[in-house]
């Protein structure tokens, strides 16, 4: 499904709090690496510049960051144990194949009245500074919609739709067939989510089925990323 043209961004719309998200991102990375290098994986994580650079240093062979970013312990399912394993896999790939994989985080929208625009600007700026890199994005499925939609009576323009104005964007909807996700520490039936009931519709270029979702484990007791990596 990714062979038709050269894309600037491949955006994966997921439900936060599933153990299956990070392994799927690893599979997509492997597919892309077989066809296109370099590639950047971008996460909807709210990290400081220092925290982001520490992770970038780690995946490029540097020291393990001393402190787990505080966002990881309160990330509403956006960061999971499986994401730690993904970071470790990326580090290993870079070591044996050359540093073809970079990392970016783009949730800098806390307190902003235009969060979609802030996230879009972060991704667009990264792409301008790294024009050779295909950017694989993991984000919530509402941000990954490539068309505007009506939300609470008003038109809402999501991040992917904003990026699409001047970038080549391919958006993927993750459809969870059954199982649970962890939302703020509470396990919920993923099929009951409004976005899952609506499905991909006209807002996505492709759909990937997740046969079964397991809820992400609570990581709040961890204070050192070295316990994971």
Secondary structure, DSSP 8 states (H G I E B T S, - for coil): ---SS--SEEEEEE-TTBTHHHHHHHHHHHHHHTT-SSEEEEE-----HHHHHHHHHHHTT----SS--HHHHT-TTSS-HHHHHHHHHHHHHHHHH-S-EEEEE----TT-S-HHHHHHHHHHHHHHHTTT-EEEEEEETTTT-SS-EEETTEEE--HHHHHTTTS-EEEEEEEE-SBEEEETTEEEEGGGSHHHHH-STTS-SEEEEES-B-B----TT---GGGT-
